[in-house]
């Protein structure tokens, strides 16, 4: 070989290696336009449809740790490799296993009834192959009061419940078991599964494994209740359902390597489903891989490594916990890849991305990302053929009912496509009609929505990747925090609200200054990139951005650890909020009882305190199980909610007693007042403690943010842009 030929090959080698790392292609002159050209919704639609082969029963279902979920994991590994993702891994984690194979309900008497009903099981007990043969009895909503004059020992209970407005199946199941029932069957008389009379539904079972618990349609429930009106009914119920500890599931990951692995951006969803789960969540699987595929085929060369992850065990994965969902995501960021905290700039999560929920579409996020996202929406791809009101820049709080919250609470900023609530905070109609029902099929597919999600979130990933600094605005969260402070509650507790607000003000001021620097740095970087004349300065800016990101992510984690809490209904909040609200309600309740107004206290007040709603309807044992599933239990079983609910009060005795006295006058309520006064004092003390902790957290975060100073590199960039 001639020396000149060898020299040419040696010079070419670095370019060849670089191109190979990016999928063998040079990056296009306009990476975003090239990505848009490569978007392929047909690929995603076929992939979503293909997931229907991985189910456990004739009704569908791909549950945590089940055979179908394991087969789907292997299939998705292959799909990731086919589209060209690198370092594809199937990463095992511990979950509790749930596999529903089949259930049958047959009427044995009265004779001549030959209808065979096919229920869908919750994550609770199963039966032997012979099933349970027993008398069927109707017990209303399945509350404590429904069993007052009914003996259900050894019987199968039928109930109607609204699992959206009232409670999930857990509580009536535990109540039925407490009264000796052999099994429980429910239909949805409101809340969910309202599309058709034959709709079925499955929601979480946030408790211990107990008696077989299954769902049937209103149509089938009506048939059974009609038989019961005519006389006794005997049925046989078989439930081939396995719920047991010691299972395993898998998270599947693949990467598009960036120029650095020190920082990453994570994009993902979950692949377990109820019923057929076309929107929730087969289309999200297809969106995640569709974005990755378009990026690879367009030759996109990221600055940071992009990680695409498909989580197992999202719908359910943990026995006896209020927080039984997002088990795969929680394990991923806490056990499998805890090193991602501090290097992952964001986790973007997808659910139901091919359905037109309403007039507008939102991006839901942690508050710290709102300012960046509001700015991004100004130039982001806009919907075509769907969402006629366009892409909203309103802040919508992320839900805890999806995988990104596990990442977020661990210290990775989270966001997701808007699929729960609109910008006014109203829940979409989809949840009443279709959510977790057999009607979530390909009939719901909207190609325009699916296409828009590819374009919007592909552009968002590229923007996050391009910006040298992570644009988190802590001042926005500070403003939200100020709005939550109740002066009246603080005064009752003897806590200095003005001092607390002053600390928040100081934090807000510094945070706004830091965000201003970050936004300016990112803007200058974009302008300089367009000039294509200052590679050394561009690199200097990226180095400065990476250094700032270390502090930004440390501050974000400190924010989650010190300030982010949950109420008893899984809503993200500040720790002082629930306590101050309880103080106000209990104080008003005491005044009302002293005035003799029991009915007002029962109708309007006590159910507002923590989870006392359940104290109105269920036995103390059941209410205590609920408390323990949130506040106690094994570390593993608490998963993503561990330590997030600040405290607990126990007003079951007072609440139940006042319910028993409802409608009467002249009753002695001194014991109930004493109970309320005890817990009121407890909450006053806790508010003082919580505010002190929050002040310490704010000062800690302020100290971290004060380390960020981008003045020097911004000055250089400004001068270069002017030239």
Helices and strands as residue ranges (DSSP letters): H 3-21, H 31-38, H 41-50, G 51-53, H 67-82, E 86-109, E 116-117, E 120-121, E 132-138, G 144-147, E 156-162, H 169-178, E 183-190, E 212-215, H 218-230, E 233-256, E 260-270, I 278-282, H 283-298, E 304-311, H 327-331, I 332-336, G 338-340, E 344-349, E 360-361, E 363-365, G 367-369, H 370-379, E 390-391, E 396-397, H 404-410, E 414-417, H 430-433, G 442-444, H 447-466, H 474-483, H 487-493, H 497-531, H 535-562, E 564-566, E 572-574, H 575-594, H 598-600, I 601-605, G 606-608, G 612-616, H 620-631, H 635-638, G 639-641, H 652-660, H 670-705, H 711-722
